[in-house]
Amino acid sequence: MKISSMTVIAILATMSSTTLLAETGTEKFEATKTISGGSLNPPNPRDACIEAKKNVTEKAANAGYKGAVVWDHLSSDSDCKLSTTRVGTLGYYYTFTAKGAFSKTGVQASLEPQKEFKAKFKDGCKSSNGSWIENPDGSYQCNTSSGETNLCFKDTPDRPCIHKKL
């Protein structure tokens, strides 16, 4: 059987595009975070959901999926689903479940971009000998020795910081 060079090129081109599609695909991963607590003092749902998302991210990374993730909306107001199991008369197990679609390409988005931005901003302020202040409304600022102020908000980086000159 004789195969022409054009046939070989066509087969290789088809296989290459199929392999490329498989490599850039996404896959869903799911993980949980279980915390024990009393009925009068349940765990913070925001923190527990972030922990569940970290567990999903680690699970996906171990499988080779390190790209950006799209979280499934699992309840009316959260990306996590909460289920409880009664333990004894006063205690519960609070199980937070997170699920998301991960890709093999791209960069993983931060779970807490505001917290990371604030930490970097604070470090930058201190390294430039600025005066770091956290305001009661959740905003924070860096006052420079020249009298200028860089003010960021509790929803930064979504909302940009402002620069004030005296």
N, C-alpha and C positions, 0 to 999 in steps of 0.2 A: 504494500500500500504506500502510495506516494503522497506526501502532504506538502502543499505549496507554502512558500514563505508568507504569503498573504494570509493563509489560514492560521499559521502559527501566530502571526501578529494579532489577528482578530481574537484568538483564544487568550493570548496574554493580556490584551487590552480589557477583555471581559473579566478575566480573573482579577486584574489589578483594581478595577473599579468596584468589584464585589468585595474585595478585601478592604478597600478604603471605606466603603459604606459600613462594613461590620466594625471597623476600628473606631469610627466616629459616632456610632450609635449610643443610645442611652439605655440604662437599665435601672429598674426600681429596687430600692433597698429599704428595709424596715428594721427598726430596733426599738428597745424600750429602756426606760430607767425606772426602777422600782425603789420607793422610799417608804420606810415605815414611819408612822406618826399617829398621834392621838386624834380623836374626832374634834377636840377643841383647839388643837394646834396643828392644822395640816401644813404640808410643805408649800413653799412659794411656787405657784404653777409656772411662772415665767422661767425661774431658774431651773426647775425640773424639766421643762420642755427643752431648754437649751442643752441640758445634759443628755437628753434623749437624742437630740440632733447631733451632738458630738459622737454619740455611740453609733449612729447611722453613718456619719462621715467616716469614722474609723473603719467600719465594716466595708464600706464602699472602697476606701483607699486600699484595704488589704486585698480586695479583688481587682485592683488596677484601675478603678474609676476615681480620678482625682479632679475631674472638671467641675464646672459650675453645676449647681443643683437647683431644681425646681421643687419646692416643698408641696406636698399634697395638703390641701386644707381639710383637716380631719374633724373639725368641730365648727360651730357657728362663729367663734371668735379666735380660733387658734390653729396653728399648724400641727398641734398635738391632740391626741385623744386621751382622755383620762378615764381609767376604770379603777374601782376600789374593791378590795377584798377585806372583809371583817376578820380581825384576829383578836380573839378573846372578847372582853366586854367593852373595852374602851379604845382599842387600837385598830388601825387599818393599814393595809398595804396600798399605797397609791402608785399605780402603774401608768406611766406616761409613754405613749407610743408615738413615734414620728416616722414618716415615710416620705421618700423623695426620689426623684429621677436624676441620676448622676450620669455624666458623660465622661468619656476617656480623654477628651481634649479640653483645653481651656484651663482656667485657674479657679480653684475653689473659693467661693465667696465667703467672707467672714460671717460668723454667726452673730457677732456683736460689733458692727462697724463703729458705732458711736463710742463705745467703751475704748476701743483700740485707738480711735482718733484722739480722744481726750487724753489718753496716756501719752501719746506721741507729742501732742501739743504741750502738755505739762513738762515733759522732758526737755523739749525745745526751749520753753520759757526759762526753765531753771539753768540750762546750759548757756543761755545768753545773758545771765545775771538779771533776768526780769523778775518781777514780783507776781507770783501766782495767786489768784483769788478765785474761790468758788462762791457764787452768789446764791442766796436763798431760793431764787426762782429756777435753779437748775442750770443757769448759764455759768460760764467760767471765762476768766480773762487773764491776760498777761499785760502788766504795766511795765513799760521799758524805762530805763534811766533817763531818756530824753523826753519823757512825758507823754509818749504815745501809748495807745491801748489797742490791743487786739482782743475782740470780744467774740466768743462762740456761744452757741445756744445748746440746750439740752437735746435738740434734734439735729445737731450738726453731726455728720457731714451732709445730710440731706439739705439742710439750710446752711448757706454759706456764712462764714465768720465775717465780721466787719472790722475795719481799721479806722481808728479815730485819732486825729492829730489835734493837739492843743493849739 
